[in-house]
Amino acid sequence: MLLAMGQETGQAEETTEETAEAQGDHTIDHTIAEATEESKKTLEQNIRLFFGR
């Protein structure tokens, strides 16, 4: 019984770590997407300023 409880605890810890890792990956992806969008806006503004459009 203790062995089974230990295995369940280990599996729960692995699931928690996997979930945290997936959330971290999502956060990184979201941050990159936001930075990319901001870079596009800045580039568009700079082009308009440079070419006067």
C-alpha positions in Angstrom: 0.0 0.0 0.0 2.8 2.5 0.8 4.5 1.6 -2.4 1.3 2.3 -4.4 0.9 5.6 -2.5 4.5 6.5 -3.3 4.0 5.7 -7.0 0.8 7.8 -7.1 2.6 10.7 -5.5 5.4 10.4 -8.0 3.0 10.4 -10.9 1.2 13.4 -9.5 4.5 15.3 -9.1 5.4 14.4 -12.7 2.0 15.7 -13.9 2.4 18.9 -12.0 5.9 19.4 -13.5 4.6 18.7 -17.0 1.7 21.1 -16.5 4.0 23.9 -15.2 6.4 23.3 -18.1 3.5 23.5 -20.6 2.2 26.7 -19.0 5.7 28.1 -19.2 6.0 27.2 -22.8 2.7 28.9 -23.5 3.8 32.0 -21.6 7.0 32.2 -23.6 5.1 31.7 -26.9 2.7 34.4 -26.0 5.5 36.8 -25.0 7.3 36.2 -28.3 4.1 36.8 -30.2 3.5 40.1 -28.4 7.1 41.2 -29.0 6.8 40.2 -32.6 3.6 42.3 -33.0 5.2 45.3 -31.3 8.3 45.0 -33.6 6.0 44.9 -36.6 4.2 48.1 -35.4 7.5 49.8 -34.8 8.9 48.8 -38.2 5.7 50.1 -39.9 6.0 53.4 -38.0 9.6 53.8 -38.9 8.9 53.1 -42.6 6.2 55.7 -42.6 8.4 58.3 -40.9 11.3 57.5 -43.3 9.4 57.5 -46.5 6.8 60.2 -45.4 3.7 58.1 -45.8 
